[in-house]
C-alpha cells in the first residue's frame, strides 16, 4: 500500500512542478520542469534520508556514545527481525524523534538530545518502538519522500517568485501565486498520507514493547514540552516525520497540523491497556 502511496505522491509532486513550469515558462518551462522533476524524484527516493538528516545537523552515534539509545533500538530491532538502523542525535533541547529511510534495510532513527535526557527507559522505549513501527510499515518511505519533494517545491516556488519579479509585474504576480500555492499543495499531499499512520504506529509500538504505558507517559511529556521548549527553526516540509508536531504553537503549525491530537492518541493507548 505504501509503495502505491509513494508512486502517487511522486506523480502528484511531478504534476505540480510541471504546472509551475508551464505557467511561468510555457513549453520551455515545462520541459525544464520535467527534467527537474526526474532529478528530484530520483534523488528523493534514494537520498531523501540523508537530505532530511542533514537539514537538522543530525550526528551519527555509536553504542559507546549513546549506550541506552543503542541498547533499546537493538533490542526492538531483534524483536522485529530487522537489521539494526543507523542512529543519530539532533543537537536540540526540544523533545522529539523521527525515523527515516526507504525501509528496514535502509533505516535511520534520530532523537533529540532533549528527549534522551528527559525520558526514562520505558518512555524512551515506547517512543523508539513507535518510530521503528513506521519503518517496518514503510511509512518512512512515504514521509521522507514527501518531506524532500515538498521542501524542493517550496524552494523552487520562491525561485520562480524572484524570477517573475525580474521579468515584469505580471510575472511577479504569477510568481507570488506559485509561492503561495505550491507549498500549500505540497502540504495538503503530506496531510493525506500522515495522520492515520500515527495511530497505527502508536498501537503497533505499544504491542511491540508489550504495554502502552511507556508511550502514553512519553506523549504526555512531549505535550507539556512542545510549547515550553520549541525546536529551533524546524522545516515545515518535515514536520509530519516527527513523533509530535515540531511546529506546535505557531500559526503555521496550527494551520497545517500533520498529527492527530495528542489527547486522542493518549486516550487510545489508555484504552489499549483496558483491553
N, C-alpha and C positions, 0 to 999 in steps of 0.2 A: 504493500500500500504506500509506504513512504517513498519507494522508487518512483511510483506514479506521481506522487505529490511533487517530488523533486523535478521530474520531467515537465509537469505543468507549470511549476514555478519558473524554471528556466525559460519555457516558452512565453510565459506572461511578461517576464522581465525583458526578453528579447523584443517582443511586440511593442512594449512601451518605448524601448530605445529606438526602434525603427520609426515610430510615430514622431518622436522628438527630432530625429534626423530629417524626416520629410518636411516637418513644419518649418524647420529653421534653414534647411539647405536644399529642398527639392529632391530630385533624383540623386544628385551627387551626395547630398546629405544622408539620404537613406543608404547609399552604398557604403559610405564611411561608417554609418551606424551599424550596418550588418557586419562589417569587419570587426568593429569594436565588440559587438555582441558575441561573436565567435571567440574572440580572445578572452572576454570576461567569463563566458560560460566554461571554457576550458580551465582557466585559472581558478574559478570559484570551485569547481569540482575537485581539482587535485591539490590546491594550495590554500583553500579557504581557512583551514585550521591554523596554519602558520600566520596568515594575514590577521585573523582576529586576535590571536595571542600577542602578536606584535603591536596591535593597537593599544594594549594595556601594559606593555612593558613586562609581560609575564616572564619570570625567571624559572628555568628548569631546576628541579631539586632532586637529590638522591635520597636513599634510605638513611644515610648518615646525617644529612642536612634537615630532614623532616621525618623523623622516625615514626611518630604516631600517624601522620598522614599516610606514609608509605605502608605501614602495617595494616591499617584499616582497608585501604584500597586493594592491597594484595589479597587479604582475606576475602573480601567481597568478590573480587575477580575470580578467585579459585572456585567460589560457590557457583558463579555464573558460567564457569568453564570458558572464560575468555582470556586472552593474553593480558599481561599487566600493561595498563595505559601509561603514557608519559605523564609525569606530574609537574605542575607549575604552581608558583606562588605569585600573586599580584601584590605589589608593594602598596597596599591600600589599608587604611584603618577601618573602612566600611566593612560590613559583614555581608559576604556574598560568595557565590561559587558558580561555575558552569562547566559543562563538558563540550568537547568539540571533536571533529573528525568524521571521516566517511563511514565508519563502522567499528566493530570490536577490534579489528586488526590495525586500525589507523586512528586510535582514540587518544585523547589527552583530557586530563581533568585539571582544572585550575581553581584554586581557592585563594581568597584574600588573606593577607597576614592577620587582619582583624578577626575573621571568623575562626582561624586556627587558635587564636588566643582566647576568644570568648566562649567557645563551645566545650562542654565536657565530652567524654568519649562517645557516649550513647547518642548525643545530639549530633556530633560530627559524623558518626556512622550513619545516622538517618539521612543527613544531607548528601553524603557521598553515595549512599545506596540509591537515592533519588537520581543523582547525576548519572550513575552507571546504568540505571534503568533506561535513561534516554539513549545511551549508547547502544544497548542490546536491542532496543526497539527501533534503532536507526532514526530517532528523532533528530539526532545531531546532524545528520546529513542534510535534512531539510533546513534546520535552523541556521546552520553555518553558511550554507549556500545563500539563504535569504539575507543574512547579515552582510555578506560580501557584495552581493549584487545590489542590495538597497543602498549600501554605502557608496558604491561606484556610480549608481544612477544619480544619487544626491550630488556627488561631486561633479558629474557631467552636466547636470541641470544648472549648477552655478556657473560652470564654464560657458554654457550657452547664454546665460544672462549677460555676462561680461562681453561676449562676442556681439550679442544683439545691441548692447549699448554703443559699441564702437561703430556699428554699421549705420543705424538710423534709429529714430524714435520708435518706429513701428516694430523693428527688430527688438528693441528694448522691451516693448510690451509683451511680445511673444516670449522673450527670454524670461521675463518676470513670471509669465504664466507657467512656463516649464519649471521654474524654481519652486513654485507653489504646488503644482500638480504632480510632478514626478515623485518627490519624496512621499507625498500623500498616497499615491497609488502603490508605491513600494511597501509602505507600512500597512496598507489595507491587505496586501497579499500576506504579509507576516502575520497579521491578526488571524487570518483564515487558517493558518497552519499551526498556531502556537498554543492557544488557550486550552483546548481539550487535552493536549498531551501532558499538561502539568498535573491534572487529576490522575491520569494514568500512571505517571512516574511516581507520584506520592504513594499510590496504592501498591504498585509493584515494588517500590523501595522498602515500604514497611513490611511487606511479605518476605522480602529478601533477608532482612535482619531478624524477622520473627516477631516484631512488636512495633506498634505505631507510636508509642510514647516518645521515643527519642526525637523523631522527625517533628511531631506535634510541638514539643517543647522548643525545638530549634526554630520552627516557624514563628512561635511567639516572640522569641528573642529577636529574630530578624525583623518582625513587625515593629517592635519597640525601637530597634536601632536604625531603621530605614530613615526616619525623619531626623534623628539625633546625629547620626554620622553618615552623611550622604557621600556617595562616591565622587571623586574628583573628575569632572568633565567626562561623564560616560557618553559613549557614542549612541545616539538614538537608534541607529541601524542594528545595534547588537543587543538592545535591551531585552528582547524576547529570549535570549540564551541563558540568562541568569536565573537562579532559583527564586529570587524575588526581584521585582522591577527596580533597577537602579535609578530610575527617573522619578521615583515616588516623591510627591510633594511639589513638583514643578507643574506648571500649566501644561507643558508638552507631555509630561508623564501621565497626567490625568486624561488628557485628550486621546492619547494613543496607548492606553494601558494594554500590554500584551499578556498580562497574567490575570487569572481569576482572583477574586478577593481572598486575602489570607484567612479571614474569618471562616469562609466556606471551606477552604482547604483543611483548616484545623478541625472544623466540625466533622468533615468526612473521615478524617483519621480517628477522631474520638469515637465515631460510630463503628469503625472497624474493630476497635478494642471491645466494644459491646458484643460484636458477633463472634 
